[in-house]
Amino acid sequence: MAAIQYIRAILLAALLIIAASAAADPLKSQGDNMNADWLIAPHNGIGRLTFGLSLEAVASMESLYGKPSPLKSYASVASDVEGVIAQSGTTMPAETMAALRDAAGSLANFATQNLTMGQTPILLEYRDGRLDAVTVEARHKETNFEGKLVFTLSALEVLKLFERANGAPGRYRSDEAAFDNIAVSLYQFSVTSSKGEVRVISEVDPDFRVRSVTLRREPYRPADELDQFVTFSFN
């Protein structure tokens, strides 16, 4: 009888140690339960949605990621821009026309699509018919990176996590935090004022509910927008 009580005491002590460890760091054990289908892989995609996939390959994963919407192409933008330029006659400056044509040209091979499962869409971007970027929202709870469930963390924890992975401070503007080395942009995790002051969004902020993560094959660095960002570190 004494032996049984002794064994029970040992088991109880072990359980208390495990519980105390989990309480001290509730996210430490997350890495053992991550869903590989929602694993963020910089420059590669998320889970099975890997960059370079065709429309048909993406559609074949409907049961996992959602039903694909009709593809929205932006190829007509170039002709629309030419129409605007023609209507303006000689009143439009040459540099403005050049800028409009450059912008339209960058959209000639661009298209978007949603994958919808229930009420939770995934936004996809394509270049030349191949998957080029993926955006997931806070409702995609299983989204994970480096052993952490991204959307269960505080905004500050997420910003620090991706900054460490980036190996350098992020670029910030408005509601975006861009990490170029890993081609990841975070939205609604931070806010940057017109004066260049960066602050973390709190969990009570309404925008916190609509935070999202965009993964790209290559970082988005349009030359005419870089001066809108400020470099900032949370680590």
C-alpha positions as CSV (number, residue, x, y, z in Angstrom):
1,M,0.0,0.0,0.0
2,A,2.8,2.3,0.9
3,A,4.5,1.5,-2.5
4,I,1.3,2.5,-4.4
5,Q,1.1,5.8,-2.5
6,Y,4.7,6.5,-3.2
7,I,4.2,5.9,-6.9
8,R,1.2,8.2,-6.9
9,A,3.1,10.9,-5.2
10,I,5.9,10.7,-7.8
11,L,3.3,10.9,-10.6
12,L,1.6,13.9,-9.0
13,A,4.9,15.7,-8.6
14,A,5.7,15.0,-12.3
15,L,2.4,16.4,-13.4
16,L,2.8,19.5,-11.3
17,I,6.3,20.1,-12.8
18,I,4.8,19.8,-16.3
19,A,2.0,22.1,-15.5
20,A,4.3,24.7,-14.0
21,S,6.6,24.5,-17.0
22,A,3.6,25.1,-19.4
23,A,2.4,28.1,-17.3
24,A,5.9,29.6,-17.3
25,D,6.0,29.5,-21.1
26,P,2.6,28.5,-22.6
27,L,4.0,28.8,-26.2
28,K,7.1,26.7,-25.6
29,S,5.4,23.4,-26.5
30,Q,3.5,24.8,-29.5
31,G,6.2,23.5,-31.9
32,D,5.2,19.9,-31.2
33,N,1.7,20.5,-32.6
34,M,2.2,22.7,-35.6
35,N,0.2,21.9,-38.8
36,A,2.6,21.6,-41.7
37,D,-0.2,22.6,-44.1
38,W,-0.1,26.1,-42.5
39,L,3.7,26.4,-42.1
40,I,5.1,29.8,-43.3
41,A,8.2,29.1,-45.4
42,P,9.9,32.4,-46.5
43,H,10.3,32.8,-50.3
44,N,8.5,29.5,-50.7
45,G,4.9,30.0,-49.6
46,I,2.7,28.5,-46.8
47,G,2.1,24.7,-46.5
48,R,1.3,23.2,-49.8
49,L,0.6,26.6,-51.4
50,T,4.1,27.0,-52.8
51,F,5.2,29.7,-55.2
52,G,5.3,28.7,-58.8
53,L,2.2,26.5,-58.7
54,S,-0.2,26.7,-61.6
55,L,-3.9,27.6,-61.3
56,E,-4.8,24.0,-61.8
57,A,-2.4,22.8,-59.1
58,V,-3.9,25.4,-56.6
59,A,-7.5,24.3,-57.5
60,S,-6.6,20.7,-56.8
61,M,-6.2,21.6,-53.1
62,E,-9.7,23.0,-52.7
63,S,-10.6,20.5,-49.9
64,L,-7.7,21.8,-47.9
65,Y,-7.5,25.6,-48.6
66,G,-10.9,26.4,-50.1
67,K,-12.8,26.9,-53.3
68,P,-11.0,29.1,-55.9
69,S,-12.8,32.2,-57.1
70,P,-12.7,33.3,-60.8
71,L,-9.3,34.8,-61.6
72,K,-9.2,38.6,-61.7
73,S,-6.8,39.8,-64.4
74,Y,-5.3,43.3,-64.5
75,A,-4.1,43.0,-68.1
76,S,-6.6,45.6,-69.3
77,V,-5.1,48.3,-67.1
78,A,-2.5,49.1,-69.8
79,S,-5.2,49.9,-72.4
80,D,-7.2,51.9,-69.8
81,V,-4.1,54.0,-69.0
82,E,-3.5,54.7,-72.7
83,G,-7.1,55.8,-72.9
84,V,-6.6,58.3,-70.0
85,I,-3.4,59.6,-71.6
86,A,-5.2,60.1,-75.0
87,Q,-8.0,62.0,-73.3
88,S,-5.6,64.3,-71.5
89,G,-4.0,65.4,-74.8
90,T,-1.0,67.5,-74.2
91,T,-2.0,68.6,-70.7
92,M,-0.3,65.6,-69.0
93,P,3.4,66.0,-68.2
94,A,5.7,63.5,-69.9
95,E,7.0,62.2,-66.5
96,T,3.4,61.5,-65.4
97,M,2.7,59.6,-68.6
98,A,5.8,57.5,-68.1
99,A,5.0,56.7,-64.5
100,L,1.4,55.6,-65.5
101,R,2.8,53.4,-68.2
102,D,5.3,51.8,-65.9
103,A,2.7,51.1,-63.3
104,A,0.3,49.6,-65.9
105,G,3.1,47.5,-67.3
106,S,3.8,45.9,-64.0
107,L,0.2,44.8,-63.9
108,A,0.1,43.3,-67.4
109,N,0.9,39.8,-66.1
110,F,-0.7,40.2,-62.7
111,A,-3.9,38.5,-61.5
112,T,-5.6,37.7,-58.1
113,Q,-7.8,35.0,-56.7
114,N,-9.5,34.0,-53.5
115,L,-9.6,30.6,-51.9
116,T,-12.6,30.5,-49.6
117,M,-13.4,27.9,-46.9
118,G,-16.4,29.0,-44.9
119,Q,-16.1,32.7,-44.4
120,T,-12.3,32.8,-44.4
121,P,-10.7,33.7,-47.7
122,I,-7.0,33.3,-48.6
123,L,-5.8,36.0,-51.1
124,L,-3.5,34.7,-53.9
125,E,-1.5,36.7,-56.4
126,Y,-0.2,35.3,-59.7
127,R,2.4,36.4,-62.1
128,D,2.4,34.9,-65.6
129,G,-0.2,32.3,-64.3
130,R,2.0,31.1,-61.5
131,L,1.5,31.6,-57.7
132,D,3.6,34.6,-56.6
133,A,2.1,35.7,-53.2
134,V,-0.2,34.5,-50.5
135,T,-2.1,36.5,-47.8
136,V,-3.6,34.8,-44.7
137,E,-5.8,36.5,-42.1
138,A,-6.1,36.2,-38.3
139,R,-9.0,33.7,-38.7
140,H,-6.4,31.2,-40.1
141,K,-5.6,30.1,-36.6
142,E,-3.2,27.3,-37.6
143,T,-0.8,29.6,-39.4
144,N,2.6,28.9,-37.8
145,F,6.2,30.1,-38.1
146,E,9.3,28.8,-36.3
147,G,7.2,26.7,-33.9
148,K,4.8,29.5,-33.0
149,L,1.1,29.9,-33.9
150,V,1.4,33.4,-35.3
151,F,-2.2,34.6,-34.7
152,T,-2.2,33.5,-31.0
153,L,0.7,35.8,-30.2
154,S,0.6,39.5,-29.3
155,A,1.4,42.0,-32.0
156,L,4.7,42.8,-30.4
157,E,5.7,39.1,-30.2
158,V,4.9,38.6,-33.9
159,L,6.9,41.7,-34.9
160,K,9.9,40.5,-32.8
161,L,9.6,37.0,-34.2
162,F,9.7,38.1,-37.9
163,E,12.4,40.7,-37.2
164,R,14.7,38.0,-35.8
165,A,14.0,35.8,-38.8
166,N,14.7,38.7,-41.1
167,G,18.1,39.4,-39.4
168,A,17.5,43.1,-39.6
169,P,14.9,45.8,-38.6
170,G,11.7,46.0,-40.6
171,R,10.4,48.8,-42.8
172,Y,7.2,50.5,-41.5
173,R,4.5,52.7,-43.0
174,S,0.8,53.1,-42.2
175,D,-0.4,49.6,-41.1
176,E,2.4,47.6,-42.8
177,A,5.6,46.1,-41.4
178,A,7.9,44.8,-44.3
179,F,10.7,42.3,-43.8
180,D,12.6,42.2,-47.0
181,N,15.1,39.4,-46.3
182,I,12.3,36.9,-45.9
183,A,9.8,38.7,-48.2
184,V,7.1,38.9,-45.6
185,S,4.7,41.8,-44.8
186,L,2.6,42.1,-41.7
187,Y,-0.5,44.2,-41.7
188,Q,-2.4,45.7,-38.7
189,F,0.3,44.6,-36.2
190,S,1.6,48.1,-36.0
191,V,0.8,51.7,-37.0
192,T,3.2,54.3,-38.3
193,S,2.2,58.0,-38.0
194,S,2.9,60.7,-40.6
195,K,5.8,61.7,-38.4
196,G,7.4,58.3,-38.6
197,E,6.5,57.2,-35.1
198,V,5.9,53.4,-34.9
199,R,3.7,51.8,-32.3
200,V,2.3,48.3,-31.7
201,I,-1.4,47.7,-32.1
202,S,-3.0,46.5,-28.9
203,E,-5.4,43.6,-28.6
204,V,-8.3,46.0,-27.8
205,D,-7.8,47.9,-31.0
206,P,-10.5,47.0,-33.6
207,D,-7.8,46.7,-36.3
208,F,-6.2,43.9,-34.3
209,R,-9.0,41.5,-35.4
210,V,-8.2,42.0,-39.1
211,R,-4.4,41.6,-39.0
212,S,-2.9,39.5,-41.8
213,V,0.4,38.2,-43.1
214,T,1.5,38.4,-46.8
215,L,4.2,36.1,-48.1
216,R,5.9,36.8,-51.4
217,R,8.4,35.0,-53.6
218,E,10.4,38.3,-53.7
219,P,10.1,41.3,-51.4
220,Y,7.9,44.2,-52.6
221,R,10.2,47.2,-53.0
222,P,8.8,49.7,-55.6
223,A,11.4,52.4,-56.0
224,D,8.8,55.2,-55.9
225,E,7.4,54.0,-52.5
226,L,10.5,53.3,-50.5
227,D,10.7,56.9,-49.1
228,Q,7.3,56.3,-47.5
229,F,8.8,53.8,-45.0
230,V,10.8,54.2,-41.8
231,T,13.2,51.6,-40.5
232,F,12.5,50.5,-37.0
233,S,13.5,47.7,-34.6
234,F,11.4,46.1,-31.7
235,N,14.3,43.9,-30.6
